[in-house]
Amino acid sequence: MKSQEHETAVIYLGAASMSLLIAQRDGDGLIVSEFLDKPVPLASDIFRTGTVGRTTLEQAASVLKDFAKTIREYSIQPEHVTLYTTNILSEAPNPEVFLNRLQVASGCAVHLLDEGDMTRLIYLAALRQLNATPKLGEGMTLVSHIGPGNTRAMYFKEGRIAAYASHRLGIFRASEAVAALDVAERPLQLMHLEEQIKGVVDHLAQDFSGLPVEHHLAIGAEIQSVAPHIEAPKHGSCAIKEKQLAAFTEKLAVLNPDELVRQLHVHYSGSEGIVPALQTNLALARRFGDDVVHVPASDFQKDLMLDLLNDDALTSGFAEEIVSSAREVAKKFKVDQKHAEHVMSFAQQIFRELKHLHGLGPKHELLLRVAAILHEVGMFVSAREHHKHSMYLIQNTELFGISTEDRITVALLARYHRRYNPEHNHPHFSELSRDERMVVFKLAAILRLADALDRTHSQRIRSVTLRTKGNRLLITTTGVSDSAIEQAAINGKCDLFREIFGYEIFLTKA
């Protein structure tokens, strides 16, 4: 095979298989040159035994060796190959051992996707279909993703996210919980599975109660793999009637794994998730009164891998959806929205103009913006020690597009937006690495300064310009003739900024 100048490769280890995608970059995007998919029963191991077994580890390593041969045929260098693993691997007690083995076997960089990464990828898949089908994009559309370990739902109103929910129940988690029943209970498997599904459907119905649903878009590897068997695709999607979905699900439910593999041409390791996925989507459709369920007519895993290669695709749009979702959370807790927006604007400006000092990236800027929007949610509980209440509420509130680890960072920033500095014995902060602690220090220092600039909550200071002179940070303000209140606030709460960045802060008039 001939080497092509802009070819690159991505490997993805999903719930039931490992895939290799080789694509060529051109001016219009990516052209797929090769796509290979081989079974690796990762989810079955994790949800059945709680760990990744040696057999599965060796199977993954063997698949990687085969993929390496194909990659060499394309003359692609290791630095142009990236390996991603599904976020469910984080539930295993030995993820680092497994990741290290993958890195040794592949010779390339290995990344464990987190919950925020997966939410972004599902968002991209949903947005792509909404853009391709005008009635879905222009209406009020519920998007469901029944994943291996989690069920996610996004509610789009005219193409923008208006609500989001995620619950800890997915295809393999549910099926393995049922499989773990005693032999005497096996006749009740279907009943137990239906109860598992009913629980998550009830939660989603509560999450989206009062929101009118005009359309339902179902995304996921399992339902997308069988959709063309139910209804011929038109314009890039399959419009499946609820009665069709019910009949097809009932038909598959009585088949054994071998029969499923033969009829649907799927991997044995992936076949066990198909019926639970269909049953969950069917239960959702019935609960929300959907006559038709729309399913993308594309390969879920291939699309996901293309988005991983195109990691900048729609990043800014996704970031704005995350901030918009944070605003909805702030409204729920009756936050002073004008103050929160003003603090966020100042924090973003300070972050960007002082990038040469902190050296942080776009992801940290996003977490800072979310923390600025939510830093006073604790006032909903009590004004007294509201920073601690803010931390608790953020830790225990679902934030769209934010992983569990990043949510802890946001919570810590809210905790430290006042004058109390981080200490090594503080819960959660003490568990961070040195680099992670430095991120919290830097972002908390910036958030404190931004908050001090609106000390009166009246947006007296309309705008600022920043410049450094010697060991001083000079902030020129407009909109006020006397900024003594704000300067006092800076003197009182910005000691962290001085310690981290080495600058004294002075306000000056324009």
Residue pairs with C-beta under 8 A, 6 or more apart in sequence:
1 73
1 74
3 74
3 75
3 76
4 24
4 33
4 74
6 24
6 25
6 26
7 22
7 23
7 24
7 25
7 33
7 74
7 76
7 80
8 22
8 23
8 24
8 25
8 76
8 80
8 81
8 309
9 20
9 21
9 22
9 23
9 71
9 74
9 76
9 80
9 81
9 82
10 20
10 21
10 23
10 81
10 82
10 83
10 84
10 305
10 308
10 309
11 18
11 19
11 20
11 21
11 64
11 67
11 81
11 82
11 83
11 84
11 106
11 108
12 18
12 19
12 21
12 83
12 84
12 85
12 86
12 301
12 304
12 305
12 308
13 40
13 42
13 60
13 83
13 84
13 85
13 86
13 89
13 102
14 42
14 86
14 148
14 221
14 301
15 42
15 43
15 86
15 88
15 147
15 148
15 149
15 171
15 172
15 221
15 270
15 273
16 39
16 40
16 41
16 42
16 43
16 44
16 148
16 172
16 221
16 267
16 269
16 270
16 273
17 37
17 38
17 39
17 40
17 267
17 269
17 270
17 301
18 37
18 38
18 40
18 60
18 63
18 64
18 67
19 35
19 36
19 37
19 38
19 301
19 302
19 305
20 34
20 35
20 36
20 37
20 67
20 70
20 71
21 32
21 34
21 35
21 302
21 305
21 306
21 309
22 32
22 33
22 34
22 35
22 70
22 71
22 74
22 76
23 30
23 31
23 32
23 33
23 306
23 309
24 30
24 31
24 33
29 310
30 306
30 309
30 310
32 302
32 306
33 74
34 70
34 74
35 299
35 302
36 67
36 70
37 267
37 301
38 63
38 66
38 267
39 59
39 267
39 268
39 269
39 270
40 56
40 59
40 60
40 63
40 269
41 56
41 59
41 269
42 52
42 56
42 60
42 86
42 88
42 89
43 86
43 88
43 148
43 149
43 171
43 172
43 176
43 273
44 172
44 176
44 269
44 272
45 51
45 52
45 53
45 56
45 92
46 52
46 88
46 89
46 91
46 92
46 149
46 172
47 88
47 148
47 149
47 172
47 173
47 175
47 176
47 177
48 176
48 179
48 180
50 92
50 93
51 92
51 93
51 94
52 89
52 92
52 94
52 95
52 98
57 98
57 101
60 98
60 101
60 102
60 105
61 101
61 102
61 105
64 83
64 102
64 105
64 106
65 105
67 106
68 106
68 107
71 81
78 107
78 108
79 108
81 106
81 108
81 109
82 108
82 109
82 111
82 308
83 102
83 103
83 106
83 108
83 109
83 110
83 111
84 110
84 111
84 112
84 113
84 308
85 99
85 102
85 110
85 111
85 112
85 113
86 113
86 118
86 148
87 112
87 113
87 114
87 115
87 117
87 118
87 149
88 148
88 149
88 172
89 95
89 98
89 99
89 112
90 112
90 114
91 149
92 98
95 112
99 110
99 112
102 110
103 109
103 110
113 121
114 403
114 404
114 405
114 406
115 150
115 166
115 402
115 403
115 404
116 401
116 402
116 403
116 406
117 403
118 147
118 150
118 152
119 152
119 166
119 400
119 401
120 318
120 401
121 304
121 307
121 308
122 143
122 145
122 152
122 154
122 219
123 154
123 161
123 318
123 321
123 401
124 307
124 313
124 314
124 318
125 145
125 219
125 296
125 300
125 303
125 304
125 307
126 143
126 154
126 156
126 217
126 219
127 159
127 314
127 317
128 296
128 303
129 136
129 217
129 219
129 236
129 237
129 294
129 296
130 136
130 137
130 141
130 156
130 159
130 217
131 137
131 159
132 235
132 236
132 237
133 235
133 236
133 237
133 294
135 215
136 156
136 215
136 217
136 294
137 156
137 158
137 159
138 158
138 159
139 158
139 214
139 215
140 155
140 156
140 157
140 158
140 211
140 212
140 213
140 214
140 215
141 155
141 156
141 213
141 214
141 215
141 216
141 217
142 153
142 154
142 155
142 156
142 208
142 213
142 215
142 216
142 217
142 284
142 288
142 290
143 153
143 154
143 155
143 156
143 216
143 217
143 218
143 219
144 151
144 152
144 153
144 204
144 216
144 217
144 218
144 219
144 220
144 281
144 284
145 151
145 152
145 153
145 218
145 219
145 220
146 170
146 171
146 218
146 220
146 222
146 223
146 276
146 277
146 280
146 281
147 170
147 171
147 220
148 170
148 171
148 172
148 173
148 273
149 168
149 170
149 172
149 173
150 166
150 167
150 168
150 169
150 170
150 173
151 166
151 167
151 169
151 170
151 200
151 204
151 280
152 164
152 165
152 166
153 164
153 165
153 166
153 204
153 207
153 208
154 161
154 163
154 164
154 400
155 161
155 162
155 163
155 164
155 208
155 211
155 213
156 162
160 321
160 324
161 321
161 324
161 325
161 400
162 211
162 328
163 207
163 208
163 211
163 328
164 325
164 398
164 400
165 203
165 204
165 207
165 208
165 398
166 398
167 200
167 203
167 204
169 196
169 197
169 199
169 200
171 222
171 273
171 276
171 277
171 280
172 272
172 273
174 193
174 196
174 197
174 276
174 280
175 193
175 272
175 273
175 276
177 192
177 196
178 189
178 192
178 193
178 196
179 189
181 188
181 189
181 192
185 192
190 253
193 276
193 279
194 279
197 276
197 279
197 280
197 283
198 283
200 280
201 280
201 283
201 284
201 287
202 287
204 284
204 287
205 287
205 288
208 288
213 288
213 289
213 290
215 290
215 292
215 294
216 284
216 285
216 288
216 290
216 292
216 293
216 294
217 293
217 294
217 295
217 296
218 281
218 284
218 293
218 294
218 295
219 295
219 296
219 300
220 277
220 281
220 300
221 270
221 273
221 300
221 301
222 270
222 273
222 274
222 277
222 278
223 277
223 278
223 281
223 295
224 295
224 296
224 297
224 298
224 299
224 300
225 264
225 266
225 270
225 274
225 299
225 300
226 248
226 252
226 264
226 274
226 278
227 233
227 238
227 240
227 295
227 296
227 297
228 238
228 297
229 248
229 264
230 238
230 240
230 244
230 245
230 248
231 238
231 239
231 240
231 241
231 244
232 238
233 297
236 296
236 297
236 298
237 294
237 295
237 296
237 297
238 294
238 295
238 296
238 297
239 292
239 293
239 294
240 292
240 293
240 294
240 295
241 291
241 292
242 282
242 285
242 286
242 290
242 291
242 292
242 293
245 278
245 281
245 282
245 285
245 293
246 282
248 278
249 275
249 278
249 279
249 282
252 260
252 274
252 275
252 278
253 275
253 279
255 263
257 268
257 271
257 272
258 268
260 266
260 271
260 274
260 275
261 267
261 268
261 271
264 271
264 274
266 274
281 293
284 290
285 293
296 303
307 313
315 362
318 401
319 362
319 366
321 400
321 401
322 366
322 370
322 399
322 400
322 401
322 402
323 344
323 366
323 369
323 370
323 373
325 399
325 400
325 401
326 369
326 370
326 373
326 374
326 399
326 400
327 337
327 373
329 373
329 374
329 377
329 397
329 399
330 337
330 340
330 373
330 374
330 377
331 337
333 377
333 379
333 380
333 393
334 379
334 380
335 373
335 374
335 376
335 377
335 379
335 380
336 376
336 379
336 457
338 457
338 459
339 376
339 454
339 457
339 459
340 372
340 373
340 374
340 375
340 376
341 373
342 453
342 454
342 459
343 372
343 375
343 447
343 450
343 451
343 453
343 454
344 369
344 372
344 373
344 450
346 449
346 450
346 453
346 454
346 464
347 368
347 369
347 372
347 446
347 447
347 449
347 450
348 365
348 368
348 369
348 372
349 464
349 466
350 446
350 449
350 450
350 466
351 358
351 360
351 364
351 365
351 368
351 446
352 365
353 466
354 446
354 466
354 501
357 501
358 442
358 446
358 501
360 439
360 442
360 443
363 406
364 439
364 442
364 443
367 402
367 406
367 409
367 410
367 413
367 443
368 413
368 443
368 446
368 447
370 399
370 402
370 410
371 409
371 410
371 413
371 414
371 417
371 443
371 447
372 447
372 450
372 451
374 390
374 394
374 410
374 414
375 387
375 390
375 413
375 414
375 417
375 447
375 451
376 386
376 390
376 414
377 389
377 390
377 393
377 394
377 414
378 385
378 386
378 387
378 388
378 389
378 390
378 391
378 392
378 393
378 414
379 386
379 389
379 390
380 389
380 393
381 389
381 393
382 389
387 414
387 415
387 416
387 417
387 418
387 420
388 415
390 411
390 414
390 415
390 417
391 411
391 412
391 414
391 415
392 411
394 407
394 410
394 411
394 414
395 407
395 408
395 411
395 428
399 407
399 410
402 410
408 428
409 436
409 439
409 440
409 443
411 428
412 422
412 428
412 429
412 440
412 444
413 440
413 443
413 444
413 447
415 426
416 422
416 440
416 444
416 447
416 448
416 496
417 444
417 447
417 448
417 451
418 448
418 493
419 448
419 492
419 493
419 495
421 495
421 496
422 429
422 437
422 440
422 441
422 444
423 429
424 430
429 437
429 440
432 440
441 496
441 500
442 500
442 501
444 496
445 494
445 496
445 497
445 500
445 501
446 497
448 493
448 494
448 496
448 497
449 490
449 494
449 497
449 505
451 489
451 493
452 486
452 489
452 490
452 492
452 493
452 494
453 461
453 464
453 475
453 477
453 486
453 490
454 460
454 461
454 486
455 485
455 486
455 488
455 489
456 485
456 486
460 479
460 480
460 486
461 477
461 478
461 479
461 480
461 483
461 486
462 478
462 479
463 477
463 478
463 479
464 475
464 476
464 477
464 478
465 475
465 476
465 510
466 473
466 474
466 475
466 476
467 473
467 474
467 476
468 474
468 503
471 502
471 503
471 504
472 503
472 504
472 505
472 506
473 501
473 503
473 504
473 505
473 506
474 506
474 508
475 505
475 506
475 507
475 508
476 507
476 508
476 509
476 510
477 483
477 486
477 507
477 508
477 509
477 510
478 510
480 486
480 509
481 509
483 507
483 509
486 507
487 506
487 507
490 505
490 507
494 505
497 503
497 505
498 504
498 505
